[in-house]
Amino acid sequence: MARTRAVDFEEKQRGILANAAAVFAEMGMEKASMSMIASRSNVSKALLYHYYPSKDALIFDIVRTHLTELDTAIAAADETEAAPQERLRRLVRAILESYRGADNEHKVQLNGTSALSAEQLSELKTIERRIVKRFSRVIIEVNPRLNDERPLLTPVTMSLFGMMNWVYMWFRADGPISRDEYADIATTLLLEGVKAVR
């Protein structure tokens, strides 16, 4: 007979994912063990294996959940009727706000996917491409000439992601600027610079 799900299954699962991301971020993917993750999550190893049969399954679900939440937040922030400059500013703010408290998940995304299967990577890439495409559609509205002579839209779009994705390395909540202020700086740098790119 199939085992039924506990009432708090999803809550426990979220806790396991958050604790696993912390262990992976601290120890690295290779050194982190299922025992460490179970201990950090205050669950037995048997219960952890009930939720996730392997470290790879955990890594995949951490990244998939992180990207899905990011995609949802960006979609909610995207005001398609707004001017492209304002629309881009909202998207950048949504990304940086979604990164708040998600440094561990972000590190797992950047460093932990090499052991995943081709099928798992394909699923993650589909979400990533959807996120990037939303930004590139707005950026081309800012400068429609980006792809006139050479295909520059992708390099410009990925430059913006470079500014956003590495913010966890240096940004501090008690630092000289807020997330919203940095979002404005990053957006302004791109908007002012992209006008000159051709």
JOCOR-V894449 format. One record per residue. RES is the residue in one letter. D_LAST is the distance of its C-alpha to the last C-alpha in Angstrom with 1 decimal. Layout:
BEGIN
RES;D_LAST / RES;D_LAST
END
This chain:
BEGIN
M;63.9 / A;60.3 / R;59.8 / T;58.7 / R;55.9 / A;57.0 / V;56.3 / D;54.1 / F;52.3 / E;48.8 / E;49.4 / K;50.7 / Q;47.8 / R;45.3 / G;47.4 / I;47.4 / L;43.6 / A;43.1 / N;45.7 / A;44.5 / A;40.9 / A;42.5 / V;44.5 / F;41.7 / A;39.5 / E;42.4 / M;43.9 / G;41.1 / M;41.2 / E;43.8 / K;46.2 / A;46.3 / S;49.2 / M;50.5 / S;53.4 / M;51.3 / I;49.3 / A;52.6 / S;54.1 / R;51.1 / S;51.2 / N;55.0 / V;55.7 / S;57.7 / K;56.1 / A;57.7 / L;56.0 / L;52.6 / Y;53.1 / H;54.0 / Y;50.6 / Y;48.6 / P;50.0 / S;47.7 / K;45.2 / D;42.5 / A;43.5 / L;43.1 / I;39.7 / F;38.5 / D;39.9 / I;38.5 / V;34.9 / R;35.4 / T;36.9 / H;34.3 / L;31.4 / T;33.3 / E;34.0 / L;30.4 / D;29.3 / T;32.1 / A;31.1 / I;27.5 / A;28.7 / A;31.2 / A;28.7 / D;26.1 / E;26.8 / T;25.1 / E;26.1 / A;24.5 / A;21.3 / P;18.3 / Q;18.1 / E;21.9 / R;21.8 / L;19.5 / R;21.7 / R;24.7 / L;23.4 / V;22.8 / R;26.2 / A;27.8 / I;26.6 / L;27.8 / E;31.0 / S;31.6 / Y;31.3 / R;34.2 / G;37.2 / A;35.5 / D;34.7 / N;37.2 / E;35.8 / H;32.3 / K;33.6 / V;35.4 / Q;32.2 / L;30.4 / N;33.4 / G;35.8 / T;34.6 / S;35.1 / A;38.7 / L;37.9 / S;38.6 / A;36.1 / E;37.1 / Q;36.6 / L;33.2 / S;32.2 / E;33.4 / L;31.4 / K;28.2 / T;28.6 / I;28.8 / E;25.8 / R;23.6 / R;24.8 / I;23.9 / V;20.3 / K;19.8 / R;21.0 / F;18.3 / S;15.4 / R;16.8 / V;16.6 / I;13.1 / I;11.7 / E;13.9 / V;12.4 / N;8.9 / P;9.7 / R;6.5 / L;5.7 / N;7.9 / D;7.6 / E;7.4 / R;7.8 / P;9.5 / L;7.7 / L;9.9 / T;12.9 / P;11.9 / V;10.7 / T;13.9 / M;16.0 / S;15.1 / L;16.6 / F;19.5 / G;20.0 / M;20.5 / M;22.9 / N;24.8 / W;26.0 / V;27.2 / Y;30.7 / M;30.9 / W;31.0 / F;31.4 / R;34.9 / A;36.4 / D;38.4 / G;35.5 / P;34.0 / I;31.6 / S;32.1 / R;30.0 / D;28.9 / E;27.9 / Y;25.9 / A;24.2 / D;23.2 / I;22.0 / A;19.8 / T;18.5 / T;17.9 / L;16.1 / L;13.6 / L;13.5 / E;13.0 / G;10.5 / V;8.3 / K;8.1 / A;6.4 / V;3.8 / R;0.0
END
